[in-house]
Amino acid sequence: MASSVLGSSPYHQQNKCQIVFNMTDYPSIEVNSRVTRKDANTFTVNLSEAFCVGTGKRIRRETSACSWEKTVPHGGYISAMFLRAASTYLASNNQPDTFAAHWHFLNATHVGPAVLVVEEVRRGRALSILHITLYQEGLTSQSPWISDKSKKKVGAYITNTLLEAERGLTLPTGFELPAPPPPVDLARLANDEDPNWERLHMIVMDMAPMMQHTEFYTPKGCDRSSAAWDIWIRMSNGEYITNWSLGYLADAAPALIPEGFRMTDTDAPVSEGRFAFDKIFWYPTVSLSLDVKKPLPKEGVEWLRIRIAAKVFKNGRYDAEVIVFDKEGDIVSLSNHVAMAVDGERNYERETKL
């Protein structure tokens, strides 16, 4: 995996903006999501351009020159920072692991410094609950680090425990996916040589280059205009996926659901239930939940499998359920999203609010 050329699907063939990366070209989410503790209840972070989505500039098919302005940090990337702050805050209570979290994205964030303020809601022996708010603008260089000009951008309730110490009633539910995905050989998949799975490339990955920080593999011959997807996923730079990065992973793929309905032929008339090849959308997350069922090894894992599905997509708003499995087939986490599909020009022209 020294280098990769992203895709040979119709999505890629119609797009002149082919991008080639070496593994070392991909930014580190571990580095770019680090939190710095300033005092007992405050952390600072820096929202990196490397983990932003595009602002909605249109594709210029008449030229091979491609340029996208990246100003809106990805929601899952921000979620990972919250989990890291919660883990650090509750380390002294031996409760480093998040098992339940719920985020509301209040106002659009932007590249640059931000402050996380932690409010203790409940501290207990088995679990503790935090309310964390991310602020931007009007930040100060000394305590309390925010001012009356600071704006609340993201708010979350985070519940932590020590997952490896959990004990209690355990019952078999018999849950199975209604249509299980095909088998996989992960050693062969690492070289894109698995007979049942192939590397996914869609035009949204060029419009929002941060989506290239993860590798997506889907079953060969799958219906891309489906509201349910099976995906094997890993980080493009070789970093392992850890418990705190489950927040990032939960939000990595839901945008693929609407993008599957994009026309792949630039000249064909737009079919019913599809949208034009060159139509740009932004998919902001309104709210996101995370329910961790099984802790990952402390060193993390290379591969996880996800099933994403939407039930209703209507009037520019949709839901997404994300089930994360490990290579043994055990459920690692569940996530539910409320998201929007906003005209890309609105993202390009907007100031702060959705």
Phi, psi and omega in degrees: 000037180295324176210164181212142170255122191281095163086154173224016181286170175304329178300318182283322183296329180277351185253121182282352187268061179291135183238132179243130181233148163270159181304321183287349178285340184279133181290158181268123175289331178298316180288315188280354177247014181295145178245145179242123181281126180260324175204192187302325188237012187227137176232149172248148177220166174233120181279114188274143175298333183297338180245040177254158170261166183287166181265004175098018175293140186287153176287134178258096184288341183281354180222155178271356179284125184237129178214125176235132176277127185248108185231347186253107180300142183292139183297320179294325176298315178295321180301322179299323178296320178300316182294324179291320178295317179297318180297316179294316183299320185261010179299322180293340177265006183055043178228067186277350191255126173281131172243348175212137179207150177216124181249145166238127180265104193276316179218154182295132176276174178213165179300139176128188185290153176211161180237135174254121179251126184257129173244126179281117179270317180206131173242119181229174180287325182266325181205156177225149183240131179241147167249121184240135179235134175261129180244147168224164183068147179062025181283153181241162183271001178216168182305135013269012172076343175233165181227181179290351176267354180287147183245136174287125182252318182218138176233147182209150166253127183238129178246123184241156176205192168250102189298323183290346180262000182296136175220148177160183182302130179231126183229148177281127179264341181073017182294134173217149174294141181297330178224090183300146179287165179292161178295162182221148170248102187294331177296320178283326180297328179302334177253014182057042182240009179291137182291342185251347186230152179218155179295134181264134167225131176228156185299332179300334180288338174272328178286330177234081188304339179297341176291345177279355178286348174237147175263131179247134177232130182237160178300140179297136178076013182287157180279109183286338178267048179244151179271010177224133183228143167251132186217133163266139187221144171209164179284138185291335182267005178090355177297147178274152179274127183244178181301316182290334180279359173297332175297321177291314183296324182300333184253010186281332191242344184305331179295342178293334182299302177294327182294338176294344181263006177286137175297143178257349179256118184292338185258343184285148175296150183288123181285158176298136181081011177233175172223163191296151180304320186261013177279129184255130175236154171246140186241072181290140175277129177273312176213155185212134176241154179221130179231106184271123183261331185215126179289144173279158175304151183302327179281351180087182179226154179282317188241143166221154177250141178232147169244118176249143181206144174242146180257322180221130175234106189210137175053041176076017180224140181212161176254159174212129173255133181236118175250125182253128179243151169269180185291343176278352180092004178280146177286125178268315181203159174238145179214144175230139184238147159245122185224166180235156171246107186249138177308130183303327179296330178293321178295320182293325186264343187292161179262289181228323188272157178291000000 
